[in-house]
Amino acid sequence: MFLADVKNGSPVVVGVKQSQKAIARDRAVGVLIARDADDHVTGPVRDLCEAKGITVENVDTMLELGKACGIHVGASVAAVLKTR
């Protein structure tokens, strides 16, 4: 769902801090989290998404998520942004 959107060029922010900011500012429509990322890193993002009612989609690996976001390293979290 969101992974396909990211691959098709939807606006996205990558990383825990940037994703948390987007979620807190109500700019995120969905969040992608890599299954192989550490829970202590992704847990606060999951909690924030639950509090804000934002859908979380799991991606198999950090490498897959990073590649989908157009970066050459793995990513633990990415937030798909609302289009204005």
C-alpha positions as a Python dict, from the first residue, in 0.01 Angstrom:
ca = {
    (1, 'M'): (0, 0, 0),
    (2, 'F'): (234, 279, 119),
    (3, 'L'): (545, 103, -12),
    (4, 'A'): (403, 114, -365),
    (5, 'D'): (326, 485, -317),
    (6, 'V'): (685, 553, -214),
    (7, 'K'): (820, 360, -513),
    (8, 'N'): (593, 570, -737),
    (9, 'G'): (733, 897, -608),
    (10, 'S'): (505, 1001, -322),
    (11, 'P'): (666, 1256, -91),
    (12, 'V'): (844, 1087, 196),
    (13, 'V'): (1076, 1162, 486),
    (14, 'V'): (1329, 901, 593),
    (15, 'G'): (1454, 828, 942),
    (16, 'V'): (1317, 814, 1292),
    (17, 'K'): (1354, 1181, 1385),
    (18, 'Q'): (1215, 1321, 1060),
    (19, 'S'): (927, 1072, 1066),
    (20, 'Q'): (842, 1158, 1427),
    (21, 'K'): (833, 1528, 1336),
    (22, 'A'): (604, 1462, 1039),
    (23, 'I'): (371, 1248, 1251),
    (24, 'A'): (359, 1502, 1535),
    (25, 'R'): (282, 1783, 1288),
    (26, 'D'): (0, 1579, 1126),
    (27, 'R'): (184, 1573, 792),
    (28, 'A'): (208, 1191, 762),
    (29, 'V'): (-59, 973, 604),
    (30, 'G'): (124, 649, 675),
    (31, 'V'): (446, 510, 812),
    (32, 'L'): (671, 231, 688),
    (33, 'I'): (879, 38, 942),
    (34, 'A'): (1141, -225, 861),
    (35, 'R'): (1087, -556, 1040),
    (36, 'D'): (1459, -607, 1094),
    (37, 'A'): (1506, -270, 1268),
    (38, 'D'): (1560, -269, 1644),
    (39, 'D'): (1241, -240, 1848),
    (40, 'H'): (1398, 21, 2077),
    (41, 'V'): (1440, 241, 1768),
    (42, 'T'): (1101, 181, 1606),
    (43, 'G'): (890, 140, 1922),
    (44, 'P'): (846, 513, 1992),
    (45, 'V'): (741, 567, 1629),
    (46, 'R'): (484, 287, 1652),
    (47, 'D'): (350, 435, 1977),
    (48, 'L'): (319, 781, 1823),
    (49, 'C'): (139, 637, 1519),
    (50, 'E'): (-105, 455, 1744),
    (51, 'A'): (-174, 773, 1942),
    (52, 'K'): (-229, 974, 1621),
    (53, 'G'): (-428, 703, 1441),
    (54, 'I'): (-174, 667, 1159),
    (55, 'T'): (-148, 339, 970),
    (56, 'V'): (182, 150, 1000),
    (57, 'E'): (297, -80, 720),
    (58, 'N'): (580, -326, 778),
    (59, 'V'): (857, -377, 522),
    (60, 'D'): (1073, -689, 532),
    (61, 'T'): (1417, -528, 553),
    (62, 'M'): (1583, -195, 615),
    (63, 'L'): (1766, -231, 285),
    (64, 'E'): (1438, -275, 95),
    (65, 'L'): (1291, 32, 263),
    (66, 'G'): (1599, 242, 194),
    (67, 'K'): (1602, 139, -171),
    (68, 'A'): (1232, 223, -208),
    (69, 'C'): (1302, 568, -61),
    (70, 'G'): (1583, 627, -309),
    (71, 'I'): (1876, 609, -68),
    (72, 'H'): (2174, 375, -85),
    (73, 'V'): (2162, 263, 277),
    (74, 'G'): (1903, 92, 490),
    (75, 'A'): (1623, 284, 659),
    (76, 'S'): (1438, 175, 971),
    (77, 'V'): (1147, 417, 935),
    (78, 'A'): (993, 634, 664),
    (79, 'A'): (680, 847, 669),
    (80, 'V'): (466, 906, 361),
    (81, 'L'): (359, 1270, 358),
    (82, 'K'): (26, 1426, 271),
    (83, 'T'): (13, 1596, -65),
    (84, 'R'): (-114, 1949, -46),
}
